[in-house]
Amino acid sequence: MTLTQTRQPTTIVTRLSHPVVLAWGWRRAAIAFTAGAISVLGLAPFDFWPLLFVTFPVMIWLIDGAASGRWGGALSAAVAGWWFGFGYFVAGLYWIGHAFLVDAKTFGWLLPIAVTALPAYLAIYTALGFAIARALWTRGPIRILTLALTLTIAEWLRGHLFTGFPWNAFGYTLTGPLVLAQVSALLGLWGLTFFAVAIFASPATLADESADTRRPALPFLLAIVTLAALAAFGATRLSLHPTEFVDGVRLRIMQPNLPQDEKFNYNAKQQVMNRYIALSSRATGPRSAGVGDATHLIWPESAFPFFLAREPDALAQIADLLPAGTVLITGAVRAPDSTSRAKGPRAYNSVYAIDHGGSILAIYDKVHLVPFGEYLPFQDTLERLGLTQLTKLPGGFISGDRHRPISVPHTPRFLPLVCYEIIFPGAVPRGGERPNWLVNLTNDGWFGTSSGPYQHLQQARVRAIEEGLPLVRAANTGISAVIDPLGRIVKSLPLGQEAVLDAQLPQPIEPTLYARMGDGLIGMFLVIAAVIIVRRRLRQH
């Protein structure tokens, strides 16, 4: 092999990097936006994560190109970071626009604002990560770790500030292959984020001049070795924990695929009940007894267009449906009790457990409400201006006081998580008695047959892996699924289909390292990385 042949990969990557590093003005913004938007292909439902080896190096080169200017280039880097984040979130969250078309006469005019305003806000965190990275920037491979560190911190902030919204965190790009997703059992979502940025941005050093690094291919080779090690760890973990099931628990998940205009229409009350009862009773085979085969029947979030506890006839129909010993777990809107201080017709988004006699055994109230969906920031002020949240409940929903497992007959304790509560790492309470499974009731019908429901399922699956707990998911329009504690989908129903799913309940495994330590381990790792990076920065200046 000749010297020219040996250096050819570096030459090709250098040619790719120069237009990015030297770009300015609208060309720089367009490059950043395009790279961010294409990066969404690394997420569900595409899971084309190898493409990120092309798009993530662009982040490094954009910061390289911010070498001068106000505040040492930090402002220029922040602008580039904002455009990258804006492209990423516009392409990844476009489906939010579907929710504004459910009642187009009321909310349709807000669609262009919604699909740009939220990405514009979320991109601020990416801009922050770029700006801090530029402030700590050094020559050579260490800058890959610098960006991984600062973007992980920025993503953590995005997941926590102002109630948090960690949807489509960069770490999810490593969770398409189940073997790679297993590292979340050790380091959680933020550990995945650090690894994703460091691994996928590593080819950037292939464009470095020899003065910057003597072995420009080394970071990329280390990234490939790390990726292989993560895959080996995941494959070993999966082989050591085959799916096992809880004896005597038989689940039936009802996916009604109910149109949104019926789901919130009180006049359609009986039609909704008839649909639920007929579907729940449906036989799925020649030997099927329908709901008679199930110990637990599960219906999705906000299943009824009325307050369930205030409709005795609906409870009576449920009692007639359920065989002796069968429990219904269902979403429902709950009115405040007489001792509540809630003003006006406010409500809780709740989960009910109901026995075969129609008695309510347990209630859980959703803790983490959706901004603009279930409540408005500055609710009273915005309502006076004529605005309302998508659910159109005056005053907005009331949040529950805490996440708490509940117990029902014939099954171990479970933790209910309603809708997007499942996207937040660490929702399982620490220190108390551990639940044995997670129940995610959701209504993704707001988002049509878009990428949104697939992304939601992907994030829910990571929660199961992080905690080592099985997950049972009932979604109005899909995707309903039973997932084991290593993220294997035992059974599922496709998006947009009216159907029932019969399955056994997987057993949990021992608490994972993440379940025991939470974000503590990755936090210590990031502190060590920060010390190394700061010391390197001080030596170069």
C-alpha positions in Angstrom: 0.0 0.0 0.0 1.4 3.4 -0.9 1.5 6.5 1.3 -1.1 8.1 -0.9 -3.4 5.2 -0.5 -2.9 5.2 3.3 -3.9 8.9 3.6 -6.8 8.7 1.2 -9.6 8.4 3.9 -8.2 11.5 5.7 -8.1 13.4 2.4 -11.7 12.7 1.6 -12.9 13.7 5.1 -10.8 16.8 5.0 -12.5 17.8 1.7 -15.8 17.3 3.4 -14.8 19.3 6.5 -13.4 22.4 4.8 -16.7 23.8 3.5 -18.2 23.4 6.9 -15.3 25.0 8.8 -15.1 27.9 6.4 -18.8 28.5 5.9 -20.3 31.7 7.3 -23.7 33.5 7.1 -26.7 31.7 5.7 -24.5 28.9 4.3 -23.3 28.0 7.8 -26.9 28.1 9.1 -28.1 25.9 6.3 -25.4 23.3 6.9 -26.2 23.2 10.6 -29.9 23.0 10.0 -29.6 20.2 7.4 -27.2 18.1 9.5 -29.6 18.4 12.5 -32.6 17.5 10.4 -30.9 14.5 8.8 -29.8 13.2 12.2 -33.5 12.5 13.1 -33.1 9.4 10.8 -31.2 7.9 13.7 -34.4 7.7 15.8 -37.5 5.6 15.5 -39.2 4.6 13.3 -36.1 4.8 11.0 -33.3 3.8 13.4 -30.7 4.4 10.7 -28.1 5.3 13.3 -24.9 4.7 11.1 -25.9 7.9 9.3 -24.9 9.9 12.4 -21.2 9.1 11.7 -21.7 11.6 8.9 -24.0 14.3 10.5 -22.5 14.5 14.1 -18.9 15.3 12.9 -20.5 18.4 11.3 -21.1 19.7 14.9 -17.3 19.5 15.6 -16.4 21.3 12.4 -19.0 24.0 13.0 -17.4 24.7 16.4 -13.9 24.6 14.8 -15.1 27.3 12.4 -16.1 29.5 15.3 -12.5 30.3 16.1 -12.8 34.0 16.4 -15.4 36.7 17.1 -17.2 37.9 20.1 -16.5 36.0 23.4 -13.8 33.8 21.7 -16.2 32.4 19.2 -18.8 31.2 21.8 -21.5 33.3 20.2 -20.8 32.0 16.7 -20.8 28.5 18.1 -24.1 29.1 19.9 -25.7 30.3 16.7 -24.6 27.2 14.8 -25.7 25.0 17.7 -29.2 26.7 17.6 -29.5 26.0 13.9 -28.4 22.4 14.3 -30.9 21.9 17.2 -33.7 23.7 15.3 -33.3 21.3 12.3 -33.2 18.3 14.6 -36.3 19.3 16.6 -38.3 20.5 13.6 -37.8 17.2 11.8 -38.2 15.1 14.9 -41.3 16.8 16.3 -43.2 17.8 13.2 -46.0 15.4 14.3 -47.0 17.8 17.1 -48.9 19.7 14.3 -51.4 16.8 14.1 -52.7 17.7 17.5 -53.8 21.1 16.3 -55.8 19.6 13.5 -58.0 17.5 15.8 -60.1 20.6 16.3 -58.9 22.6 13.3 -61.5 25.4 13.7 -60.2 26.2 17.2 -56.5 25.4 17.0 -55.6 25.1 13.3 -54.2 28.6 13.1 -51.6 27.7 15.8 -50.1 24.8 13.8 -47.3 26.8 12.2 -46.4 28.4 15.5 -46.5 25.1 17.4 -44.2 23.2 14.9 -41.6 26.0 15.0 -41.9 27.6 18.5 -41.2 24.5 20.5 -38.2 23.4 18.3 -36.9 27.0 18.5 -37.0 26.9 22.3 -35.5 23.4 22.6 -32.7 24.4 20.2 -31.6 26.9 22.9 -30.2 24.0 24.9 -28.2 22.8 21.9 -26.9 26.3 21.4 -25.8 26.3 25.1 -24.0 23.0 24.6 -22.1 24.4 21.6 -21.2 27.7 23.4 -19.8 26.0 26.5 -17.9 23.5 24.2 -16.3 26.5 22.3 -15.3 28.1 25.6 -13.5 24.8 26.5 -12.3 24.0 23.0 -8.8 22.6 22.4 -7.0 21.2 19.4 -7.0 17.4 18.8 -9.2 14.5 19.8 -10.0 15.9 23.3 -12.6 18.2 21.7 -14.8 15.2 20.9 -15.1 14.5 24.6 -15.7 18.2 25.2 -18.7 18.3 22.9 -20.0 15.0 24.4 -19.7 16.5 27.9 -21.3 19.8 27.2 -24.2 18.4 25.1 -24.9 15.8 27.7 -25.2 18.6 30.3 -27.4 20.7 28.0 -29.6 17.7 27.3 -29.9 17.0 31.0 -31.0 20.6 31.5 -33.6 20.2 28.7 -35.0 17.2 30.5 -35.4 19.1 33.8 -35.9 22.8 33.5 -39.4 24.3 33.2 -40.9 20.8 33.9 -38.5 19.3 31.4 -39.0 17.8 27.9 -36.3 15.1 27.2 -38.1 13.8 24.1 -35.7 12.6 21.4 -32.6 13.2 23.5 -29.5 12.4 21.5 -29.0 9.2 23.5 -32.0 7.6 21.9 -30.0 7.3 18.6 -28.2 4.4 20.3 -31.3 2.5 21.2 -32.5 1.2 17.9 -30.4 -2.0 18.2 -31.5 -3.6 21.4 -28.0 -4.8 22.2 -26.8 -1.2 22.3 -29.7 0.0 24.4 -28.7 -2.3 27.2 -26.1 0.3 28.5 -29.0 2.3 29.8 -29.3 -0.3 32.6 -25.9 1.1 33.8 -25.8 4.8 32.9 -29.4 5.7 31.9 -30.4 8.1 29.2 -27.7 10.6 29.9 -25.0 8.0 29.7 -26.4 7.0 26.4 -26.3 10.6 25.3 -22.6 11.0 26.2 -21.7 7.8 24.3 -23.8 8.7 21.3 -22.2 12.1 20.8 -18.6 10.9 21.5 -19.0 7.8 19.2 -20.8 9.4 16.3 -18.7 12.7 16.3 -15.4 10.8 16.3 -14.9 10.7 12.5 -14.3 14.5 12.7 -10.7 14.0 13.7 -10.0 12.2 10.4 -9.9 15.7 8.9 -7.3 17.0 11.4 -3.9 18.1 10.2 -0.9 16.3 11.6 -0.1 19.3 13.7 -3.3 18.8 15.6 -3.0 15.0 16.2 -0.4 12.4 15.2 -3.0 9.6 14.8 -6.2 11.2 13.4 -7.9 7.8 12.9 -7.4 6.8 16.5 -10.6 8.4 18.0 -12.7 6.8 15.2 -11.1 3.4 15.8 -11.7 3.8 19.6 -15.3 4.7 18.9 -15.8 1.5 16.8 -14.1 -0.6 19.6 -16.4 1.1 22.1 -19.5 0.4 20.0 -18.4 -3.2 19.7 -17.9 -3.4 23.4 -21.4 -2.0 24.1 -22.9 -4.5 21.7 -21.0 -7.4 23.3 -22.2 -6.2 26.7 -25.7 -6.0 25.5 -25.7 -9.4 23.7 -24.3 -11.0 26.9 -26.9 -9.4 29.1 -29.7 -10.5 26.8 -28.4 -14.1 26.7 -28.2 -14.2 30.5 -31.8 -13.0 31.1 -34.3 -14.9 29.0 -37.9 -13.6 29.2 -39.7 -15.3 32.1 -43.4 -14.8 33.1 -45.4 -14.3 36.2 -47.5 -17.4 37.0 -51.3 -16.9 36.9 -51.3 -13.4 35.4 -53.1 -13.1 32.0 -53.3 -9.7 30.5 -55.7 -8.4 27.8 -54.9 -4.9 26.4 -57.8 -3.2 24.5 -56.7 -0.8 21.7 -59.9 0.9 20.5 -58.4 3.2 17.8 -61.1 5.7 18.8 -61.2 8.9 16.8 -60.4 12.0 18.9 -63.7 13.7 18.1 -65.5 10.8 19.7 -63.1 10.4 22.6 -64.0 13.8 24.0 -67.7 13.9 23.0 -70.1 13.3 25.9 -72.9 12.7 23.4 -71.0 9.7 22.2 -70.9 8.2 25.7 -72.8 5.0 25.0 -71.2 4.4 21.6 -67.8 4.5 23.3 -68.9 2.1 26.0 -70.4 -0.3 23.4 -67.2 -0.2 21.4 -65.0 -0.9 24.5 -67.2 -3.7 25.8 -67.5 -5.4 22.4 -63.8 -5.2 21.7 -62.8 -6.3 25.2 -65.1 -9.4 24.8 -63.8 -10.3 21.4 -62.6 -13.9 21.0 -59.1 -14.1 19.4 -59.2 -17.8 18.5 -61.3 -20.9 18.5 -60.6 -21.6 22.1 -60.7 -18.0 23.3 -63.1 -17.0 26.0 -62.5 -13.3 25.3 -62.2 -11.2 28.5 -62.9 -14.4 30.4 -59.3 -15.5 29.7 -57.8 -12.4 31.4 -57.0 -11.7 35.0 -56.4 -8.0 34.1 -58.1 -6.0 31.4 -56.3 -2.8 30.5 -57.8 0.2 28.7 -55.9 3.3 27.5 -55.5 6.9 28.9 -58.6 9.1 29.3 -60.8 6.3 28.0 -64.1 8.0 28.6 -65.7 11.3 27.5 -67.1 11.7 31.0 -66.2 11.4 34.7 -66.3 7.7 35.3 -66.9 7.7 39.0 -70.0 10.0 38.4 -71.6 7.6 35.9 -73.1 4.6 37.8 -74.5 3.1 34.5 -71.0 3.0 33.1 -69.6 1.3 36.2 -72.5 -1.2 36.0 -71.6 -2.0 32.4 -68.0 -2.6 33.5 -69.2 -4.8 36.3 -71.3 -6.8 33.8 -68.3 -7.1 31.5 -65.7 -8.4 34.0 -65.8 -12.0 35.1 -65.2 -12.8 38.8 -61.6 -12.2 39.7 -60.8 -9.9 36.7 -59.6 -6.4 37.3 -59.9 -3.5 34.9 -57.0 -1.0 34.8 -58.1 2.1 32.8 -57.4 5.7 32.2 -60.2 8.1 33.1 -60.7 11.8 33.9 -61.4 12.3 37.6 -63.3 15.2 39.1 -61.9 16.7 42.3 -63.5 15.5 45.5 -65.5 17.9 47.7 -62.5 18.7 49.9 -60.4 19.9 46.9 -59.5 23.6 46.6 -59.7 23.4 42.8 -61.6 26.3 41.3 -64.0 25.7 38.4 -64.5 22.4 36.4 -61.0 21.2 36.8 -60.0 17.5 36.8 -57.3 14.9 37.2 -56.0 12.7 34.5 -56.1 9.4 36.4 -55.8 5.7 36.4 -58.5 3.6 38.0 -58.4 -0.1 39.1 -62.0 -1.5 39.1 -63.0 -5.0 40.2 -65.7 -7.3 38.8 -68.3 -5.8 41.1 -67.7 -2.3 39.8 -65.9 -1.1 42.9 -63.0 1.3 42.6 -60.0 -0.4 44.2 -57.3 2.2 43.6 -56.7 5.6 41.9 -53.5 7.2 40.6 -53.5 10.9 39.5 -51.0 11.9 36.7 -48.2 13.9 38.2 -46.3 15.3 35.2 -48.8 17.2 33.0 -48.2 18.2 29.4 -47.7 22.0 29.0 -50.2 23.4 26.4 -51.9 20.0 26.2 -53.2 19.7 29.8 -52.5 23.1 31.2 -51.2 26.5 30.1 -48.2 28.2 31.7 -49.7 31.4 33.4 -53.1 29.7 33.0 -55.3 32.5 34.3 -53.5 35.2 32.2 -53.6 33.3 28.9 -57.2 32.2 29.5 -58.2 35.9 29.9 -56.6 36.4 26.5 -58.9 33.8 25.0 -56.3 30.9 24.8 -56.9 27.4 26.1 -54.9 24.1 26.1 -55.7 21.4 23.6 -58.0 19.5 26.0 -60.1 22.7 26.4 -60.7 22.1 30.1 -61.1 25.5 31.8 -58.4 26.0 34.4 -56.4 23.1 33.1 -55.8 19.7 34.7 -54.6 19.3 38.3 -51.4 17.3 38.9 -51.2 14.5 41.3 -48.9 14.8 44.4 -46.4 12.0 43.7 -45.6 8.9 41.7 -46.7 5.9 43.7 -47.1 2.1 43.0 -50.5 0.7 43.6 -51.7 -2.8 44.4 -54.6 -4.8 42.9 -55.6 -8.4 43.3 -53.9 -11.3 41.5 -50.8 -9.4 40.5 -47.7 -7.8 42.0 -47.6 -4.0 42.6 -47.3 -1.8 39.5 -46.4 1.8 38.9 -48.8 3.7 36.6 -47.3 6.2 34.3 -49.7 8.2 32.1 -48.8 9.3 28.6 -45.5 11.2 28.4 -44.6 10.5 32.1 -42.9 7.5 30.7 -40.3 9.6 28.9 -38.7 10.9 32.1 -35.9 8.8 33.5 -36.0 8.1 37.2 -39.8 8.1 37.6 -39.7 5.0 39.7 -39.6 6.1 43.3 -36.4 5.3 45.1 -36.1 4.0 48.6 -39.6 2.5 49.0 -40.9 -0.8 48.0 -40.1 -1.4 44.3 -42.9 -2.1 41.9 -42.8 -5.3 39.8 -44.0 -3.8 36.6 -44.8 -0.5 34.8 -48.2 0.4 33.2 -48.1 3.1 30.6 -51.6 4.3 29.5 -51.5 6.8 26.7 -53.5 8.4 23.9 -51.2 8.9 21.0 -54.2 9.5 18.7 -53.4 13.2 18.9 -50.5 12.5 16.5 -52.0 10.4 13.8 -49.9 7.8 12.0 -46.7 9.9 12.3 -43.3 9.2 13.8 -44.5 10.4 17.2 -46.1 7.1 18.5 -43.0 5.2 17.4 -40.7 7.6 19.2 -42.9 7.3 22.3 -42.7 3.5 22.2 -38.9 3.7 21.8 -38.5 5.9 24.9 -40.9 3.8 26.9 -38.8 0.7 26.1 -35.7 2.4 27.4 -37.4 3.0 30.8 -38.0 -0.7 31.1 -34.3 -1.4 30.4 -33.1 1.3 32.8 -35.2 0.0 35.7 -35.1 -3.8 34.9 -38.9 -3.8 35.0 -41.4 -5.1 32.5 -43.7 -2.6 30.8 -47.3 -3.0 29.7 -48.5 -0.2 27.4 -52.1 0.5 26.3 -52.4 3.2 23.7 -55.7 4.3 22.2 -54.5 4.2 18.6 -51.3 2.3 19.2 -48.6 1.2 19.6 -49.8 -1.1 22.5 -47.2 -3.6 23.7 -45.9 -5.9 26.4 -42.2 -5.4 26.9 -39.9 -7.4 29.1 -37.3 -5.9 31.5 -34.6 -6.0 28.9 -36.6 -4.1 26.3 -37.7 -7.1 24.2 -41.2 -6.6 22.8 -43.0 -9.7 23.7 -46.2 -8.8 21.9 -47.5 -5.6 20.3 -50.4 -4.2 18.2 -49.6 -2.0 15.1 -50.4 1.7 14.9 -53.9 2.6 13.8 -55.5 -0.8 14.3 -58.6 -1.7 16.5 -57.6 -4.9 18.3 -57.0 -6.7 21.5 -53.7 -8.2 22.7 -53.5 -11.2 25.0 -50.2 -11.8 26.8 -48.5 -13.0 29.9 -46.8 -10.6 32.3 -43.0 -10.8 32.1 -41.1 -11.1 35.4 -38.8 -8.3 36.6 -35.1 -8.8 37.1 -32.9 -7.6 39.9 -32.6 -3.8 40.2 -30.2 -2.5 37.6 -27.2 -0.3 38.5 -29.2 2.6 37.2 -32.2 1.7 39.3 -29.9 1.7 42.4 -27.8 4.8 41.6 -29.9 6.8 39.3 -27.8 9.6 37.5 -25.2 9.4 40.2 -22.7 7.2 38.2 -22.9 9.2 35.0 -22.7 12.4 37.1 -19.4 11.3 38.6 -18.1 10.3 35.1 -19.0 13.7 33.7 -17.2 15.5 36.6 -14.0 13.5 35.9 -14.3 14.3 32.2 -14.8 18.0 33.0 -11.6 18.1 35.1 -9.6 16.4 32.4 -10.9 18.8 29.7 -10.4 22.0 31.8 -6.8 21.0 32.7 -6.1 20.4 29.0 -7.6 23.7 28.2 -5.5 25.5 30.7 -2.3 23.8 29.5 -3.0 25.0 25.9 -3.6 28.6 27.0 
